[in-house]
Amino acid sequence: MSVPRSNRPHFTARVIRGLASANNVAVVVSSNDMFAQHVTRLSGDEVTFDDVENTIVALQRAGILSRVQAVRLQARYLRENRL
């Protein structure tokens, strides 16, 4: 999968949402997700994903994105949000 590049703010978020919509992928929080969140919190770390990052995870779980693609999309999304 090749995602077009752009310096426009929120471009990657729109691409991610569009990809999920085109493939009928929705974010579903599992009991394992809740467990991992609690373990992370209890270990002293606070890691929270927003709706776009959760959509990336859902796309990977659905087999739409590979692990490498998911990591690259998340990195682009985070980089854009720093601007």
N, C-alpha and C positions, 0 to 999 in steps of 0.2 A: 504494500500500500504506500503510495506516495502522496504526501500532504503538501499542497502548495505553500510556499513561504510568503510571509507578509509581515510588515512592521506595524500594521494597524493594531491598536489595542483591542483585546478580546477576540481577535481573529481565531485563535486556536480553540477557545471555548466554544465559539460558534461551530467550528468544524467538528468538535467532539460531540456536541449536542445533535448536530445534523447526522453524524454517523450513527448515533444511537437511534435516532428517529427513523432513519432509512432502514435500519435493521431490526426495528421493533424491540429494542433492548431497553429494559428498565432497571433501575437500581433496586435491589432487594437485599436488605440487611439480614444476614443469617445469624444463628446462635453462635457460630464460630467467630463471626465478626464482633459480636458483643463481647465474647470471651477475650478475644485478642485486645480489644479496646480496654477492658478492665485490667488485664495483666499489664499492659503498657502503662496505664495510669498508676497502678500500684507499684510499679518499678521506678516511679519517679519521673517518667517521661509523659509529656502531654502531646500526643500526635492526633490531630484531627484533620480529616479530609473534608473539603467542601463538596458541593453537589457535583461539580465538574470532575473532580478527582475520583469521586465515587462512581461516576459514569465511566471513567476510564477503566476502573476495576471491573465494572459490569461488562464492558466490551471485551475485556480480556477473558473473563470467565465464559462468555458466550462464544469464544473462539474467533471473534472478529479481529482482534489484535493479538499479535504475539507479545511475549514479555518485553522484548526489545522495543517494539513499536509503542507499547504502553509507557515504558520508561521515557522514551524520547518525547512522546506527546506531553507527558506530565512535566518534563523539564522545560519544554517550550512554553507550556501554559504558565508555569511558575515564573519563568523569565519575563514573559509579557506582563504579568501582574506586578512585577517589581518596578516597572517603568512609571 
